[in-house]
Amino acid sequence: MNIIIAGAGKVGFNLAKSLSFAHNITIIDKNSDALHRIEESLDVLAIEGDVEDFNTYLNLMNREIDLFIAVTNVDNVNLVATLMAESVLQIKRKFIRFQNHFFADSSIKERLQIDEMIFPTKLASETIVSLLDYPKANNVKFFKYTDYKLISVRVSAEIGVNEVISEHLTVVGIEREKNFFIPQGSVAVKTNDLVYFFGLEAEIRNACHLLEPSAESSMHRCVVSGGGELGVAIARALLDVGAQVKLIESNPHLCALADEELEGRASVINLKYGTTSLYEDEGLTQADLFIAATNNDEYNIIKSLEAKEHGINKVLAINNELEYYNLMHALGIIVVRGPKMSAYNTIMEHISSKGVVIQKSFCGAKAMVYLRQLFRGSHLIGRKLKPLQAEEALLFYIRDGLLNVFAEKTLLEENDLIVVFCRDRVNDQVRQWIYEL
């Protein structure tokens, strides 16, 4: 595909890096230093120019543009860039990243015929809120076409995998001492493993209870560390589902803004005098969930460890830089993608997921899951399909709500859902197989 990326920041760079292997990428920005770094490391066309100026796109008029992605840090710039590009070029699909949730409730998507609107701050907030419904889980992923969910849980009790799996639940990944693997056959789960389950809600809750019996069964009292835009958004999302929220921030100005934004619904605490006695004085030790929600991963790690030291069991940190992912995991901190990582991953999933195929990454992109739905009229219905033979991959099909191992030639039926879990090392092989069925 011919893809134009407006914005050469962290998200734009990572998109260009990932997509340049299989697509023709043009990246546009006014920042000459950023473009120079991109040209040195990537095989892409870098154009120095104003993404809001239609003249910037004139030299690209002879190309058919399959996808235009606007990912600058300013919403209005992304909107204007898309309008200017479309006034000059023939664009098939348009993706825009937004910071302001206002645009989600407007008619702008229909009016401008935007294919995907990405709200990374909202994505991060929703991920955290989902954990209130699954207090024993580290992360939860939901999928279109099925009620099955992918949930990870940190193990505190040794138990055999066969003791928890059923026709509605299976283990599809284990992270042990920083190493991730997809279990083949019966594998004993060890204490401190991070186990990934794919199954229905009731079965998952039972497995979580067996594997982490000491965890809290409910979470209502939440502490958010960080009074910036992200911290306020997370606090607002938690308040909207009925949680009690205390927000802590060292900057008095941000405290005032947070209190105004949250309309007094949360207790906003100024850290002006440090945190030595704060946990006891403000009752933070009674929290069910602590969220370190700044844009600085090192600060988030420090605050998370501080919270764990004060006895808060469920500690979560926003992860903005992928290189800190393994460290957070090793320290027993639950990791949630920050806005920029969420924007990147969501855009990549939208690009890769076409029609009836859904693609998502998990475990810090060490693994992938693919789902392909067989709708009425699919050429696969009534056909005997041989499963893919690949190491480090698990294949299933869901039929009538039951999860079946896909290990031999199977006659496919309408509404079957083919599901594949694989390591990143065999991702290209799996992706080609499921898309070319």
BELJO-V54192 format. One line per field, one symbol per residue. ss: DSSP state (H for helix, E for strand, - for the rest). A space follows every 50 residues. Layout:
BEGIN
ss = ???
END
This chain:
BEGIN
ss = -EEEEE---HHHHHHHHHH----EEEEEE--HHHHHHHHHH---EEEE-- ---HHHHHHH----EEEEEE----HHHHHHHHHHHHHH--EEEEEEE--- HHHHH--HHHHH---EEE-HHHHHHHHHHHHHH-----EEEE------EE EEEE----EEHHH--E--EEEEEEEE--EEE------EE----EEEEEE- HHHHHHHHHHH---------EEEEE---HHHHHHHHHHHH---EEEEEE- -HHHHHHHHHH-----EEEE-------HHHH--HHH--EEEE----HHHH HHHHHHHHH----EEEEEE--HHHHHHHHH---EEEE-HHHHHHHHHHHH HH----EEEEEE----EEEEEEE----------EE-------EEEEEEE- -EEEE----EE-----EEEEEEEHHHHHHHHHHHH--
END
